[in-house]
Amino acid sequence: MPDLGMKKIPFLIIYILAIITTIAGQDTIPSLKEVIVTTSRNTVNAHLLPYSFAIRDSQQMAKLNGRSVPELLDGTPGVFLQKTNHGGGSPFVRGFTGNQNLILIDGIRLNNAIFRYGPNQYLTLLDPQSVQKIEVIKGTGSVQYGSDALGGVINIITHMPHFSDQPKWAGKTYVQLTDGGMEKTFRPQVEYSRPKFAFSLSGSYADFGNLRGGDTTGYQIPSGYLQSSIDSKILWNAGADWMINAGITAVKQQHVPLYHKYVLENFIQSFSNPIERIQSVIGIKKVFKQRNIQQVTFQFSRQQMSENRISQPGNSKVVTFENDHINSTSFQSEAVWKLSRIWTTRVGIEYNFDKVFSSRIQQNTTTGESINKRGLYPDNATYQHAALYNLHQIQSGKWLIEGGLRFHQYAIQMEENTLGKIKVEPKAFVWLMGTSYALSKKIILYGNLSSGYRAPNIDDMGTLGIIDFRYEVPAFGLKPESSLNKELGIRYQSDKSQFSASYFHTSLQNLITRIKTDQVINGYNVYVKENVESAYVNGFEAELRYTITPQLSASGMITYLFGQNITRNEPMRRIPPFNSYCNIDYSFKFIHVGVNFEQANAQTRLAQGDKDDNRIPMGGTPGYTLLHFYAGGSYKNLNYRVLANNLTNADYRKHGSGINGMGRSLTLTLQYNFN
């Protein structure tokens, strides 16, 4: 166990005292508020779930300077945010990131066949002001949702229009500004509702200027970019307990630079313009009354993602233009049965089809000559997967038991000029067993065993070209990654407080990782992906929320992780350091104020891949302690909020990131509501 840096984090004393006070306190309300975690796929009070979860609601997110959706996850136990560039943001869940975590938007996969191994920017392709709640289930998720959930599942739940008793128009206008030109966001929203019909339409435009770091860093140029979005949703009660919802979302980022390429690798150009995501979805739900079958759901979605990249090294006369585009189509259906008073089961089917289009053009700036080359991925590659799953939940007395099985079949097809057509058909069978026991109404013990997997995708098998600080070549013989997660935990909940803590151990087989070869291309070391025999991650996390008085509340969390690559006898890559977070909030009559403390230890335990990463300082990433202040309230129809970020102007970088965090700054948010 590392040194927790107590001199740097005095607020942990508050955390410990609050735990002691919590356990010693007396309840005044006999019934506890029920919270449902929809990402679990089972409907049960979250307090009873047999695995770890975290919820970030709108009130919690309002205490953060959530410029992007990933930044709304700051302070979540077991989750650590890495930023390759200002336009990116990739959450680490229990040490896993990129395509080793499954990201959902309203229950629909954001992950696709070209989700990268390692950090990526895809979660930023969503308007943060459309987010109503974020649910994270940790250490499990493969049985419930399929491939990629080695670390867990992050489900982003967006705003949905609501019915009203009478025809009604409502809306709001949102503005957020950060000094130094670091942000100018404008977002209008309008909503119309009736007893059986509701509709919403919103759009946003954000100008994120160059990011100013702390202390002596100053503005990091170039790092700024533009983002715009539009979102439309319909909710319709069709009668006879049929509910239909539909929506279209489009997000575009423009001129998104890779800052570290300019600073560390002397690039003349290295940016994406544009990066786009368009998604359409339709869902149908039928509820049955007084029958064993409770409900059936059907969901169809279509998602398109594309990225244009322009790059030119400082010593080159050649500009490279790359385009990657992927079309993803998915269908899922689920039926829920009540087999008995205590026994509920769910049966579901899923089908997903991805098609990838990839191209690369190299243009000589002196002669004007252009050459067409193979893209980053094999053009016209396809990725199909189908699954059948069955989940069971038994709740009897003080016991809750959950179990489930999933079978997944894949078909990956690519064509290479030298190797011809390549077809890979991996299969996966995973299972889940978990139980919780109520020692009392307030105290729950829980534990689970769950297997997980991640099938190799087109990014794993077909990548050819420069990625970050390396050159990658295809690897067609990869096998699915697999995991076994073991976890024990405890929860305490009363009218004044909530406390949870868990210890977990995740063992991994056939882990896909990049291996450095002896080759060098265009000055870049060549890497190839291989299945590593075995590795593991274990750790501890805890979270506390405590209401000291009706006006004063405190919350905090700690996360410790240890990852080891057994086969290579070295640490696992990019394992986040010990980190902690604390919030103290005080409410007056018309305003509330608060402070956030954020801390991370230095990470000096590095894999060879970390040492080769030019974004990680020699010897490791230094630790940091941050202090933020916020104040907010409302006056008539106007909501306002002021955030003072990084009050000490600390110069810091989160482990593995390619850009430093925001220095001392002021953010103002205004929202005007009309009915």
N, C-alpha and C positions, 0 to 999 in steps of 0.2 A: 504494500500500500504506500503510495507516494506521500511526501510532505504536502499537507493540504494548505500550506501558506496562510496560517492563521493571522499573521501580522497584516496580511493584505486584505483579509475578509472579516473584519470585526463584526459584521452583521450576522455571521453565523452564530454568534453568542445570542442574538435576538431569536434566531431560529431555534436553538436548543432550549432557551427559557420558555419559548412559546409551546414547545412540545410538552415540557414538564407541566406547564399551566393547563394545557389541554387535558392531559390524562387525569390531572387532579380535579378538574372542574366538574360542576354539577349541571345536568340538563334541566331545562325549564319547559321544553316542548317535547311531548311524548312521541310525535310522529315526525319522520324525517322526509325531506323532499326527495322525490323519486326522479332520477335522471336516466334517460335511455341513451345508450351508445348505439346508433344505427349501424355503424361500421362492423359491429360484431355479427350482423345478420340475424341475431336472435333478439327477441324483445324481452328484456329483463332489466330490472333495476341495476344500474351500473355498479352499485356498491357490491353486488353479488357476483360479478363477472370473475371467472377463474383465470384471468390473465391481466396483464398491466395495460392501462389505457391512460390517455390524457385528453382533456377537452379544453379548447380555447374558444370562449364565447365572445360576443361583441363587447361586453364590458371589459374583459381582460385585454382584448386586442386594442381597445381605445387608450390603454396606458402605454402603448408602444408607438414609436415612430415607424409605423408599418408602411414604408414606401412601396414595398412589393409583397406578394403573398408569402414567400419564404421568410421574410423578416417578421411576419406575424407569429412565427413559431418561436421567436426568441423567448428564453425563460421556460421552455417546456422540458421537463425532466426526461433524460434519455435522448434528447434531440439537440444537435449542434449544427450551426449554419456555416457553410463554406461558400465563399464568393470568388470564383475565378476572375470575374470582372464585375463592374458596377451593374451591368444589365443582367447578371446571372444571380444564382442563389440556389444552392443544393443542400437540402437537409440531410444530415447524418442521423440515422436512427440506430442507436446502440452500436455505432461504429460502422454501419453500412450506408452507402450512398449510391447515387446514380441508379442504374438498373437493378440494384439489389434491394431497393425499396419500391413498393407498389404505391403509386399515386393515383387517386381517384378524384374525379370531380362529379359530385352528386351521384356517386356509386359507379361511374363509368370510367374505364381505364384511360388515364393519360399516357401511360407507358405504351410504347409501340416497338416495332422491330428495329429501329435505329436509335433507341435510347442508349446513351453511351455508358460504357463501363467507367465509373468514376463520376465526378461532379458534372452537372449539366445545368442549362438555363431554362428548361422547359416549364418549371413551375411558375416562372415569372410571366408566362403567357396567359395571364388571368388578371382581371381588374381586381385589386385588393378591396375596393369599396363594395364589390358585389358579394363578398364573403360574409356569411352569417355566423358560421361556426366551423371549427376545424376539429376533427376527431383523429386521434392517433392510437392504433393498437400496436403493441410492441412484442416482438419475438414470435408472432404467429400471423396467420393470414393466408397461407397457401391453400388450405382446405376451403376457406370461405371465398377466396377471390382468385386463386391460381398463381401463375408464375410471378417471380420477382420479389415476393414478400419475405426475403430472408431476414431483413431487419424489422420489417413490420409494414403496416398499411397506414397511409395518410389519406383521409377522405376530406376534401374541401366541400363544404355544404354551402351553396350559394342562396341568395335571396329568392324566394318564391312568392308570387302574388297571393293574396288571401281573399276569400269571399267576404261580403258584407251584407247586412240585412237590407240595406237600401242601395240603389245605384249611387256610386261615389267616385269622385276624382281625388287623387292625392298625389303628392310628389315632393321632391326635395332638390335643392341645389347645393353641391358640395365643392368647397375650395380648400386647397392645402398649399401653403407656401413655406419654403425654407430659405433662410437668408443666404446671401452670397450667390444667388441664382441657382442653388442646388435642386430646387423643385418648384414647379408651378403646375398644379393639377386643377382641372375644372371638370365637374361631373354633374350633369342634370339627370333626373329620373322622374318619370311620370307613371302613375298606376291607375287603372280603372277597375272597379269591382262591382259585382252584383251578387245576389244570393247563390247563383250556380255558375258564375263565370267571372274570371279575373284575368287581367292582362297587365304587363309591365314592360316598359321600354326605357333603356338607359344608355348613355354614351359617356365616354371620357376622353380627355386629352391631357397628357402629362409631358412636360419638358423637364427632364432631369439633367441639370447642368453638370459640369465637371465636379467630381467629388473632392471636397477639401478635407484633408486628413488632419490629425492632431499635431500639437507641438511644432516641430520644424518641417513637417511634411509639406504643408501647403496644398495648393490645388494639384490634383493628379490628372495631367493632361496628356492625351485625350481619354476621358472616361464617360462623359455625358452622352445621352441618347434621348430619343423621343418614343412615346408609346401612346397608342390610341386604341379604343375598343368600342364595340356596340353589343348590346345584349337585349334580347326580346324573349319573353316567356308568356305562355298561355296556360291557364288552369281551368278545366271544364268538368263540372259534375253532370254527367250524361244521364243520370237517373238510374234506378234499379241497382244502386251501389256500384256503378261504374264511374271511375275517375280517370280523366285523360289529361296529360300535361305534355307540352311541346315547347321547344326553345331553339334559338339560334344565337350563337356567340361568335364574335370575330375579334381578334386581337392582333395588332401589328406593332412591331418595334422597328425603329429606323436608326441607321448609323450607330450601331452598337460596337464600340471598339474593344479590342483585347488589350488592355492597358499594359500588361506585362510584356507583350510582344514589342511595344515601342521602347520601353524602358530597359528591359533586360536583353533583348535580342536585336535591337537597332532596326526594327522594321520601319519602312516608309509608310506602308499601309497594312492594316490588319483589322478589319471590321466586318460586321454583317449588316447587309441592307437589301431587303428587309428580312425580318423573321416573322412569320405569320402562323396563326392557328385559327381555323374555322371549324366549328362543331355544330351539328344539328342533331336533335334528339326528340324522340316521341316515346312516351311511356303510358301504359294502360294498366289499371289496377281494378280488380273485381273483388269485393268483399262479400262473403257468404255469411248469413246469419243462421244461428241454431243448426249448424251442420258440423260434421267432423272436419271437413275442409274449410279453412278459415278465409283464405284469399289466394288469388293467382295474380301474377304480374308478368307483363311483357315489356321489353324495352329494346328499341332499335336506335342506333346512333351511327353517325358518319362524321369522321374527323379528318381534316387535312392539315398537315404541317409542312412548312417549307422554309428553307434558309438559303440566302445568297451570301457567299463569303468572298471578300476581295482581299488579297494579300500580296505584299511585295517586300522582300528582304532589302535591307539598306545597300547591300553590295550587288544587287541584281537589276538588270534591265527588263526583267520579265514580271508581268503582273498576272496572277492566277485568279481566275473567276470560277468559283465552284457553286453548284446548285444541287441541293438535296430536297426532294419532295416525297412525301409519303401520304397515301390514302389509306385510311383505316375504317373498316366497316365491322360493326359488331351487333350481335343479337343475343339477348339472354331472357330466360323465362324461369319463374320459380313458383312453386305451389307449397302452401303451408297447411299441415294437418294437425289437428288436436287429437292424438291417438287415445288419450285418457285425460283425466283431470290434471295429472302431473306431468304428462309426457307430450311434447310437441316435436314435430319433425318437419324438415324442409328438404325438398328435392328440386334441383335446378339443372338447367343445361345452358351452355354458352358456346358461341361460335364467333371467331374473330378472323378477319382476312386483311392483311396489310400488303400493299404493293409499293415498291420503292423505285423512284426515278432519280438518277444521279448523273451529273455531267461535270466536266472540268475543261476549261479553255485557258491556254497560256498564250499571252500576247506580248510580243517584244515591243517595248516603248520606243525603240530606235527605228526599227524597220517597219513596224505596224503589222508584222506577220503574226497570224493566229494559228494555233495548233490545237485540235481537239484530242483530248486524252481521256482515259478511263476515269470515272468519277471516284469519289471517296468510297462509294459502295457499288457493287455490281448493278448496272442498270436493268430495270424490269425484274428485279428479284422479288419473290413473293414469300410470305410468312403466314401460314394458317395454323390455327389451333382450335380444338374443340374439347369440351369437358363435360363431365357429369359429376355432380356432387350431391351428398346427402348429409345433413346435419341433424343431430338429436339433442334435445334438452330435457332433462328430468329435474323437477324441483319438488322436493318432498321434505317437509319439516325444516330442519336446519341445513339440509344438504342441497346443493345445486350441482348437477353433473352435466357436462357437455362433451359430445364426441362427434366425430365426423370423418368422412372419407371423400377423396376426390381422385378421379382418373382423368388425365390430360393427355391428348395426342397432338403431336406437332407434325407439320410438313413444311420444310424450308427448302426453297429451290432457287438456285443462282446459276449464272453462266459466266465462265471465264474464257478468254480467248485461248489460253494455253491448256486449260484443263477440261474445257467443254462444260456440259451441264452437270451440276452438282446437286444432289438431292439428299437431304438428311431428314430422318423421321424419328426424333427422340420421343420417348414416352415418360410419363411420371405418374406415380401413385403415392399420395400423401395422406396422413392421418392426424387426428387431433384428439387428445384426451385431457380433460381438465375438470377440476372440482373445487368448490368452495364450501366452507363450513362456518356457520354463524356461532361463534363462541357466546355472543350475546347480540342484542339488537344493534349494537354499535360496532362490534369488533368482528371482522371477517378474516379468516385464514384461507388462502387459496394456493393452488399449485397446478401446473400443467406440464404435459409432455406433448410436443408437436413437431412433426417433420415438415420440412419445407424444401422448395426447389426453385431453381431458375434455369429455364431452358436457354441454351445459347441462341442469341438472335443474330440478325444480319450485321449489326455493328461488331459483334464479337468475331464473326467468321469471315466477313468480307471487306473489312477496312483496309484501304491502301492510300497512304499519304501522311502528311504532317498533322499530328494532333498534339497541341500544347508544345511540349519541349522535345518531342520524339517523332520518329517516323515509324508507322505501323504497316505490317504486311499481313495478308489474309492467313487464316488458320481454320481449315475446314474439318478437322478431326475432333472438334470439341464435344465433350459430354455435358449433360446438365449438371449444374452445381446442386448440392443437396445439403440440408442442415438438420440438426436435431436440437431443439431448444428445450431446456429444463429450467423451471422457474418456481420459486416459492415467494409468497408475499403476504402482507398483512395490511388491512385497512381499518381505520377508525373513523367513525362519522357520528357527530352529534349536532345539535342545533347551532352550536357556536364554531365548530371546527371540523376539519377533514384532514386526515393524515394517512399516507400510504408509503410503503417501503417494499422493495423487492430485491432479491438476489437472483441472478440468472447465469446460465452457462450455455452458450451456443457452439456446438461442434460442427465443423464444416468438412465436407468431402468433395473432391474434384473442383475445388475453388478455382475459378478462371482468373488468371492474373497475367500481367505483361512481363515477359522475360527479355532481358537485354541480350542481343546477339553481338557478334564481333564485327558486324557490318556497319558502315557509315554511308548515308546517302545525303547529298547536298549539305554536308556538315552536321547532320542529325544522326544520333545513334538509332539503330534499327531495333524495334521491339516486335515480338510475336506473342500472341496470347497462347497460354497453355493451361491445362487443368493441373493445379497443384494438389498433391495427395490429401493433405489435411491441414486444418488450422482451427483455432477456437477464439471466441471472445467471451469473457465473463465480466461481470460488473455488478454494481450496486447503485440504486437510485431511490430517492425519497422526495416527497413533496408534502408541504403543510400549508393549510389555509386556516386562519384563526381570526375570529371576530372578538376583539378585546372589549370594545364597547359598541353601542349602536353606531357610533360615528367613526371609530378607529378599527382598522383591520390590518393584518399582516399576512404575507405569504412568502414561501421560499422553497427552493429545491436544490438538491445536489446530485451530481452524476459522476460516477467513477467507472472507467472502462480499462480493460487490459486485453490486448489482442496479440496472439502469437501464431506465426506461421511455423507449424511443426516440421514440415518437410524441409524447409529452407533454414530452419533454426534461426529465425530472426523475427522482429516484430511485424505484425500486419501493417499494411500501408494506411496512412492518414487517420490513425486512431486518435480521436479527439482527447485532449488532456482533461484532467479533473476540472470541472466547472460548476459554478453555483450562481444562484440568482435569488434576490430578495426584493420584495415590494412592501412598502408601508403606505397606507392610504387613509386620509382623513376627510370626512365629509362635513361641510358646514350646511347652512340652510339652503343656499343657492349655488354653492360651489364645492368642488372637492379637489384636494391637492394630494400629491404623493411623490415619493422618491423610489427609483429603481436602482439597485446595486447589481452589477454584473461582473463576474470574475472568472478568469481561467488561469490555471497554472501554465508554466512553460511546458512544452512538449519536446523533450530531448530524446525520447525513445523512438528511434527512426528505423524504418526499413531501408533497404538499399534504394528502392524506388523513391522514397522520400528524399534521400541524400542526392539522388540524381535530379530531383525537381528543382529547377532554378527559382521557383517561387517560395521555397522554404529556406530560410537563412541557414548558413553553415552552423551545425551544432543544434539546430532546432528552432522552434518558434517561441519567442519570449512570452511570458505571462502578462496579464494586464488586469486592472481593476477600473471599472467605469461607474460613474454616478450620473443619473439622469433625474430631472425634475419635471413634473407636469401639473397643470391646473386646468380645470374645465367646469362647465356648468351650462345653464340655459337661461334665456330671457325671452319670454313669450314663445315665438316660433323659431327662435335662433338658438342653436347649440354652438358652443365655442370651446376651444381647447388650445392650450399653449404648452409646448414641450421644449425644455431646455436640455439639449443633448450633450453628453460628454462634458460635464461642467469643469472637470479638471484638465480638459484638452489633452487627454492621454493619447499618445501615438501608439496604435496597436494594429495588429493584423491577426485575424482568426486563422488557426492552423490550416495550412494547405491553400489559403486564398492567394489570389494574384493581385490584390489591391488592399490598401489599408482602410480601416473603418473611418467613419465620419468623426471629425474633430468637433470642438465646441461650436454649437450652432443653435438657432432658434427656429422652431416650426410652429406655424399658426394654422389652425383648422377652423373653418366656419361652415355651418350647415343650416340652411333655411328650409323649414318644413311648411308645406301648405296642404290644406284639406279641401 
